[in-house]
Amino acid sequence: MTRVMAPVLPYLAEEIHATWKADSKSVFMTPWMPMSNEWKDLPAAADMAQLLAVRDTVLSLLEKARRDKKIKSSLEAEVEIIYPDDVQNVTLLNLLRQEENHLKTLFIVSDASVKEKSSKSPEVLEWIYSDTDKHPLHANGGFLSIHVRPASRHKCPRCWTFTRDQDSVLCNRCAAVIKVDHHFD
């Protein structure tokens, strides 16, 4: 445990190591135990590599919006991933659909969705940043289209995400956690 905590809490790790070990070696000089093969999950690693590749595109779009002073925080934005209508059964698309509920956490935005068609017209939005992900979905060249746009809801004062309805005090998630009536009277 001291080897794991050493990079974060070096002084505490050194003290614990010196107390429990009679040798005069530093905790940083002890060998790292390799991970057992039972913990290696190659399919999960491949899935995560694909998700992180999409995340790189999202983060570059968020950085453009931040540089242009459209947002201060990535939580002020939401992400929409659009796939071509002729693509239905592709590994990356299936993975994105499967993990859709977790994408907003991975991208650190207020909302993320995976859809066949965009839900909002670009003319209606104040701003939008778009890019085509460089990873083809199939041999015919269908690509994901990634849109970063302003969050459509209001900021929750508890969790700071833009997921609160206008007539609510808190977002639904925070209201459920603290069990309050989240509507104005």
Residue pairs with C-beta under 8 A, 6 or more apart in sequence:
2 13
2 16
2 17
2 20
2 27
3 13
3 27
3 30
3 32
3 33
5 12
5 13
6 13
6 14
6 27
6 28
10 27
10 28
13 27
14 26
14 27
16 27
17 26
17 27
17 30
47 95
50 91
50 92
50 95
50 135
51 95
51 96
51 99
51 106
53 133
53 135
54 81
54 92
54 96
54 133
54 135
54 144
54 146
55 106
55 107
57 131
57 133
57 134
57 146
58 79
58 107
58 109
58 146
58 148
59 107
60 131
61 129
61 130
61 131
61 146
61 148
62 71
62 74
62 77
62 107
62 109
62 129
62 148
64 129
65 71
65 77
65 127
65 129
65 148
66 72
66 74
68 127
70 126
70 127
70 150
71 77
71 150
73 160
74 107
74 108
74 109
75 108
75 109
75 110
75 151
75 160
75 161
75 162
76 110
76 150
76 151
76 162
77 109
77 110
77 148
77 149
77 150
77 151
78 104
78 109
78 110
78 111
78 112
78 113
78 148
78 149
78 150
78 151
78 152
78 162
79 103
79 104
79 107
79 109
79 111
79 112
79 113
79 146
79 147
79 148
80 112
80 113
80 115
80 118
80 119
80 120
80 146
80 147
80 149
81 96
81 103
81 112
81 113
81 114
81 115
81 144
81 145
81 146
81 147
82 115
82 116
82 117
82 118
82 144
82 145
82 146
82 147
83 93
83 96
83 114
83 115
83 116
83 137
83 142
83 144
83 145
84 137
84 142
84 143
85 116
85 117
86 140
86 142
87 93
87 137
87 138
87 142
90 137
90 138
92 135
92 137
92 144
93 114
93 137
93 144
96 103
96 114
96 144
97 114
99 106
100 112
100 113
100 114
103 112
103 113
103 114
104 110
104 111
104 112
106 112
109 148
109 151
110 151
110 153
110 161
110 162
110 163
111 151
111 152
111 153
111 162
111 163
113 119
118 147
120 149
120 152
122 128
125 149
125 150
126 150
127 149
127 150
128 147
128 148
128 149
129 147
129 148
129 149
130 145
130 146
130 147
130 148
131 145
131 146
132 143
132 144
132 145
132 146
133 143
133 144
133 145
133 146
134 143
135 143
135 144
136 142
136 143
137 143
137 144
151 162
151 163
152 162
153 162
153 163
153 164
153 165
153 166
153 171
154 162
154 164
154 165
154 166
155 161
155 162
155 164
156 162
156 163
156 164
156 170
156 171
156 174
157 169
157 170
158 170
158 171
158 174
158 178
159 171
159 173
159 174
161 171
163 171
163 172
163 173
164 170
164 171
165 171
167 183
167 184
168 175
168 182
168 183
168 184
169 175
169 180
169 182
169 183
169 184
170 178
170 180
170 182
171 182
172 182
174 182
175 181
175 182
